[in-house]
Amino acid sequence: MALQRWRSETSLDGFRGSLPVPLRLQELECWETASMMRPGGGHVLGWGPAQKNYPLYIRSVPTENELKFHYMVHTSLDVVDEKISAMGKALVDQRELYLGLLYPTEDYKVYGYVTNSKVKFVMVVDSSNTALRDNEIRSMFRKLHNSYTDVMCNPFYNPGDRIQSRAFDGMVTSMMIPVC
Amino acid sequence: MAQCVQSVQELIPDSFVPCVAALCSDEAERLTRLNHLSFAELLKPFSRLTSEVHMRDPNNQLHVIKNLKIAVSNIITQPPQPGAIRKLLNDVVSGSQPAEGLVANVITAGDYDLNISATTPWFESYRETFLQSMPASDHEFLNHYLACMLVTSSSEAEPMEQFSKLSHEQHRIQHNNDYSYPKWFIPNTLKYYVLLHDVSAGDEQRAESIYEEMKQKYGTQGCYLLKINSRTPNRASDEQIPDPWSQYLQKNSIQNQESYEDGPCTITSNKNSHSNLLSLDGLDNEVKVDGLPNNFRTHPLQLDPSGDSSNSIDGPDHVKSASSLHETKKANAGIIHGACLTLTDHDRIRQFIQEFTFRGLLPHIEKTIRQLNDQLISRKGLSRSLFSATKKWFSGSKVPEKSINELKNTSGLLYPPEAPELQIRKMADLCFLVQHYDLAYSCYHTAKKDFLNDQAMLYAAGALEMAAVSAFLQPGAPRPYPAHYMDTAIQTYRDICKNMVLAERCVLLSAEILKSQSKYSEAAALLIRLTSEDSDLRSALLLEQAAHCFINMKSPMVRKYAFHMILAGHRFSKAGQKKHALRCYCQAMQVYKGKGWSLAEDHINFTIGRQSYTLRQLDNAVSAFRHILINESKQSAAQQGAFLREYLYVYKNVSQLSPDGPLPQLPLPYINSSATRVFFGHDRRPADGEKQAATHVSLDQEYDSESSQQWRELEEHVVAVVNRGVLPSNFHPTEYCLNSYSDNSRFPLAVVEEPVTVEVAFRNPLKVPLLLTDLSLLWKFQPKDVSGKENEEVKELVKGEPEMIGTEVVSEFLINSEESKVARLKLFPHHIGELHILGVVYNLGTIQGSMAVDGIGALPGCHTGKHSLSMSVRGRQDLEIQGPRLNNTKEEKTSIKYGPDRRLDPIITEEMPLLESEAGVKEFHIVQVSSSSKHWKLQKSVNLSENKDARLANREKGKFCFKAIRCKEEEVATQSSEKYTFADIIFGNEQIISSASPCADFFYRSLSSELKKPQAQSSLHTEKQSIEDTMRLIQKCNEVDLNIVVLWKAYVVEDSKQLILEGQHHVVLRTIGKEAFSYPQKQEPPEMELLKFFRPENTTVSSRPSVEQLSNLIKTSLHYPESFSHPFHQKSLCLVPVTLLLSNCSKADVDVIVDLRHKTTSPEALEIHGSFTWLGQTQYKLHLKSQELHSLQLKACFVHTGVYNLGTPRVFAKLSDQVTVFETSQQSSMPALIIINNV
C-alpha cells in the first residue's frame, strides 16, 4: 500500500513539470480558460473510479488569478448539467454539442460544449473582447474537441487521467494566443 | 433558501403588527421594575391574541382576524441609531449557532452526498430582529403608533392628575414640532388609560375607587385596572413559575435604547454558554464599538494570509472587554423576570391585552378605516373610483409603468403628513394590519397609481411592495404573485432612494414568498442582487440563503451552492462572524473535496485552517493545513512557503497547549518506507586497519542478487564444513543489510555493542526546502535478562534510558525542494533484548532563506523576533513497512494478504564472533609481465604514460600496452609444436624466469584446465576438403594463442603488520579483437534473436568463412606525421607523404586491390573543407605472398588547414588460388587523423 502511494505521487511529478508557463502576455487583453471535465452522467464512459467532474485539463492565461477561474469553471458545470438535462432524452442524440453562452458575469463570458461521451469543455472569455463571436467560439470548441479525440486515440493515454499531451497543450496555447 | 420555522403566511403578518406606545408614570414604572421588566416588556409575552377577533369593514362586511398580535413599546423620542442596529444584528447572528450534534440532512445530488443543515436559525433571528428594528418612515404607516397606553399606579397620590399629565405629555410629543420621532398614525391617537395596582402592597379599595373615577372620565372602553405583583419576590423562589420573558428579552433591546447604552447586556445566552465564552476570549472581539464591520476591500476569492488574523491574537484590551462582557452576561443570567407575578397575574395581563384590543384598539381602527374611506369617497367622488374600477376592468391589471429612469429626478418629492394622497396609503396600511388583504391590495394599487402619477418614487415603491405582499396574502389567491412589483420596488429603493434597509426588507419578503412557491432560482437571483459592499453581514446571510436556494432546486446545483457558500464564508469572516465563516467553508469543502480542483481545495483548506485557528479549534486547523501540504500542491513556491510557516506556527501552538501529550505525527517530508534499509555492524571502512566483517555489502552499494547468492553459498559451505558436512536445519544465512529485496520475514539478529544503521528515504514534495533538526530514530526496547529468562513485566521504553540503547542524533538534515534524500541513523544497543524501531522523530522547520519571497506574510510572530528562529515543530513519523504479498496457499492467492516485514525489529543478541576478512590489501605492484605462446612473444612495453613503478592502489585501474611479434620460424621449426616460447618484460628490479618453476608450474596447471574444454570437431567430409582448408587458413590468420602471465606483489596489512604476498594471473588471448579476462566474466544473456520464418536455402553456407574472418586477411596501417605545417600563403597545395603498410596475415598468397578513390555516397565527402585528394595512381593491384609485408608510398594533397581523416583507402583482398569466391573489402581501419597547420 505504502509503495503504491509513493508511486502515484511520484508519477504526478511529471505533470507538475508541465504546468503552463506564463506566456507572452504583456500586450494581452484577452485571456481565457479552457478546461475539460469528466462526464457527469457516468453512464457513457465507464472508466476509472467513481470520481466525476474532475478536471482533465485546465489552463488559464494569465496565471496569477487562476483560482478565480477555477471557481468560475467549476460553478459553470451546474449550468452545463442544467442545459443537458433540459434537453430531454430524445433530443440528446441529435443535439448540438455546442451549448452556447452558459452565463455572463460582469467581466467574463462563459461558454460550454459537451461531447457525446459527456466530456465537458468550458471556455471563459473576457467579455470586452468583441472579436470572439459565437461562430469563433464554436470553431474553437470544435478544434478543442478534435484535439481531445487525438489524445484519446493515444493508446498510452489512460482515459480519465489528466491530459499531459504536448500536442494538446500546443493546440490550446495556439488558440489562446492569436485570439488576443 | 433554507427551511424556516415560520411559514411565509405566518411570517409576514407577524412582521407588520399594530404598534402601540406606552407612556408610564415613574411610580408605575417602579412597580413593573420589581419584576426587572419595563411595562412594555411586561406585556410582551402576552401580546398575541389567543382567540379570533371580528370587525366590520367599510362595506359593513364581517371580517375575521386570526392570530392578531400587537406590539407595545415605550416611547423613545430618538430614532434608532444605524450603528446600534448593526451591532444588535451582529450580536443576534453570532449568538445563534448551529446546535452541536445536530443531525444534518444528507442531500444527494448527482455524485455528491452533502451534509447540510436544512435550517439556518441565525438567518431567521436576523430577519426577525431586522424587521422589528426598522425605523419608522414617512412614506408608510405600518409601524407608526396607532394608540398610546397611559399607565399610572394606584399608589400615586393623585392618579387622575397623573393621567392628565401623561395625556398632556403624549399630546406634546405627538404634536409639538420638537419631536420628529416617534411617528404617529393619525393625529387623534387612541389613548388608553391603565391603572396599575400592586396587589401585595397597595390598597385595593382605593384602586377600585380610582378605577370607577376613570371609567366615568374616560368611559369604560378607554381605561383598565391591571392588578399585578400578587406576591413578593422573596417567596418567589419557592415555586417555579415559567418565565415567558426569557425568549423575548434578548431581542428587544433596540426599543429600549437605554439598555443598549448600558453595555452589551443583551447578547443572547447561548445554549452552551461556556464553550461560547471560551471562544470569545479575545477572538470574537472583531466587533467594533461603533458596530461597523471592517470593510476590507479584498476579493472573496483571494488568499489573504495577511488579512484579519492580526486582530485575533490576544491583545490586552480585547481580553479586558471580553471579561467585562463575561461579567455582564453572568449578571444578566442571574436575573429572574417576573418574580412578583403569579400565574393569575399572567392571566390578568393576557386578559388586559385582550380587552384593550377588543374594546380599544380594534374599534379605533375600524372607526379610522371608515373615516378614511368616507374621506376618500367624498373627496374623489364615487365616479372616480367607479371609473378607475371600470378602467381597471377593461384594460386588465396592467397599468403602463413609466420606466424608472424617467422618474429618477423627482424621487425627492415629499407629501405633507395630511396630504390626501397619503390617506389612501394610511387606509391600506390599516387594512393590512388587520389582515384585510383584499381591501389593502386595492388601496395599495390605487395609491401606487397616484404616487406614480406624481412621480413620488419612494412612496410608489412602498405601495408596490405592499401591494405585492397583500396580493400574495389574499385568501384564495385570486391573482398570481406580482413579482415584478417587488422587483420594481427593490430597484427603486436601492437605486433611486438609496435606501438599502428598505430594499433589504423587500428582498427578504420577496425571497421568502418566491421560496414558498418553489421559485428558487428567482429567489437566489434576488438575494444575490442585494449583496453589496456596504454591509458584510447582510451580504453573507443573503449569499448563504442564495446557496441554499441552489441546493433546494429541483435539480440541485451543487457547485453553485458551494461557490456561494464560499462567498458567504468570506463575507462572514469580514463581518467578524468567524464561526459562521468556518461553517460555510466547511460545507463548501464537501463539494470541492477530492475532485481534482486542487487550487480551490487549497484555498478552502487554508481558510478553514485560518478560521479554525482563530477560533482555537487547533486540531481542525492542523488537519486543514496538513491537507494543503501533503496533497501534491500545485501552488507556487512562495505560497507553499507561507502555507508551511502557517502550519508550523499553528502546530507550535497546539504542542504548547499540551506539552506532555504524545508527539504529533508530522506530514512532511514523505518517507518511502519500503526503501528503508537496515545495516547491522560497523561501517566498512576499507584500509584503515579496523577489523572488518567478512561481507560484501555496505549501504553504499546497490543490492546485487548474484553476489549475495554467492556469499550465501559461501556461508553455507563454511557452516557445512564446521558441522561435518551437514547443514543444520535451523541455519539461515546471515544478512547484514536488509532491504526490500531481502527476505525480511524473520526477526534479524543484531549483536550487542554493534551499531544498527537505518537508512530512511525522505522526499520533500514541496517547492521550499525543509530543515529537519535533531533527527533520530524512535524505538521501543524490551530488555532480556542476562540469565536468558525474559522479564515477567515487559518494560516499554520509548526513547528511554540511554544505557540500554544509544541513539545517534543528526543535528541538521536539509532536504531541498522536491528532493529525495536518505538519512542514515544509528542505534547502539548496549543490552540484549528485542528492539523495535518505530519511526523517526525530528523537528520540522524551514530555512529562513525563503523569507525573501515573503510578500504574502503569515501569522504574526512568524516573521520577526525570536519566533523565526524557533519556527520548528517536534513530531514523529512512523515507519511502517508492508511485507511482500503472500501467494502460497489458496486462501492467500484468492485474497490480498501481506506477510510481515521485520527488518525494523531486530533481536539484540549476546556478543558473537564475527568472521573477519583480511582484505587489507594496500596496493599491488606489477613486477613482471611475461608471455608464453607457441607462435608469439612479447617484445616490448609501449606504454605511453611511462608507468614505471607499475603500482595499483585501492580500486585503481592501470593500463599497459605491449607489442608482440612472431617467434622466428626457425625457432618454431627447431622446437616441437608443443613447445612454448617464454618472453619476459620486467617492471621490477630483477627478472623472474617465467619459464622456470614456480611460474611455469602455475602456468601449465592453469593451461591444463583450459585444455579440458572440448575442441571443435573437424569435419570429415572429403569432398569439401579444399574449402575446409581455406577456411582453416583464413581462420588461422586471426588466431594468436598468446598467454600472458602477470606477476604481482601485494602489500597487505594484517594485524598492523605488513606482509608482502606474491602471485600471478593468466590471461589467454585467443583471437584478435576479442576481450580476454583472467577469470571468467559473467555471461550476458544472449540477445534475443528474431524469429525467422523461412527455411535456409543452402546449409553449406555455414562452411563459408564469415565476412569478419575474411576481412582480417590483410592488415593495413597508415604511417604519416601526426601534424604537418605548411605555408599556404606561399604555396596553396600541401603535399604530405603517407605510407600504407599492408601485411598478409595468412599463410596463403593473396591478391590485393587498393582503391584510393573517395566514396561519394557519404554526405561528409561533399564538404569541400573536409576533403583532401590522393595524388597519383588511384588503384593498385598487388600480390602478397604468405605473411608478406608490403609498403605503398602515397601522397595526400591538402588545400586548407584542418583535421583530416586519412583512413579512406579501401582495400580488397582475395586468395590467389581461389577464383572470385572470397573477395571482400578489408576491415575499415580506425580513423587516421592528421592535422594540417598553416605556418
Interface residues (C-beta under 8 A of the other chain):
Chain A: M1 A2 L3 W6 E9 L12 D13 R16 L19 G40 G42 A50 Q51 K52 N53 Y54 P55 E66 L67 K68 H70 Y71 H74 T75 L77 D78 D81 E82 S85 R162
Chain B: G110 D111 H299 L301 Q302 L303 F550 S555 M557 V558 R559 K560 A562 F563 I566 Y592 G594 K595 G596 W597 L599 A600 H603 E632 K634 Y670 N672 S673 S674 P765 E818 E880 I881 Q882
